[in-house]
């Protein structure tokens, strides 16, 4: 992921379902990748075609490590 970002791949590029790399990293429970994407400006509030944002995915995960990595821990 870091290499793709260094090569200039847009951090919020969606796939055919409107899912971004940040959304995928949250769904796969990869806090390190999610944090890397956020440091590169990935948007928590973009929504996929189903209308779900990365922020909502993270909140529904209830994963404290993931929430901490995204700066969403309470």
N, C-alpha and C positions, 0 to 999 in steps of 0.2 A: 504494500500500500504506500509506504513512504517513497519508494522509487517512482511509482506512478504520479504521486503528487509533485515530486521533484521534476518530473518530465512535463509537468504542466497540465495534467488531466484535471478538468474542472471538478472540484470537490463535491458539488451538488448535482452532478450529471445523473439523471434518472434512467432507470431501465424501462422496458416496455410497460411495466405495471406502475410506473411513477416512483419506484423505490430508489432511494439514494444509497450510497455506500454506508452512510451513517445509520440509516434504517436497518440495513442488512447486518451491520455489526451489532446493533442492539438486539435484533432478533436472534442472532447467533451467540449472544452473551459474551462478546469480546470487548471488555472495558478498555483494554489498552489501545485497540484499533479505534474505538469510539472516541477516546480522548485525543488521539492523534488527529483524527478528522476534525474534531472541534477546534484544536489548535490551528488548523489550516482554514478555519472559517465555515465549516459545515453548519448548515442552518437546522436548528431543532424544530422549527415551525413549518417547514415545507410539508405539504401533504401528498400522499400517494393517491392513485386514482380511486381508492376506496375512501379517501377523505381522512386518513389517519396520519398524524405527524410523528416524527421521531420522538418528540417530547412525550406524546401519548403512549407510544410503544414502550419507552423507558419507564414511565410511571406505572404502566400495567405489569411490567416485569417484576416489580417489587424487589429487584436485585440491588442490595445496598452498595456493592462494589461498582456496579455499572452506574448507578445514580451518582455516586461520589465522583467517578471518572468524568461524568458529564456536567458536574457542578450543580446537580439537582438534589443533592442530599439535604435533608432537613435536620 
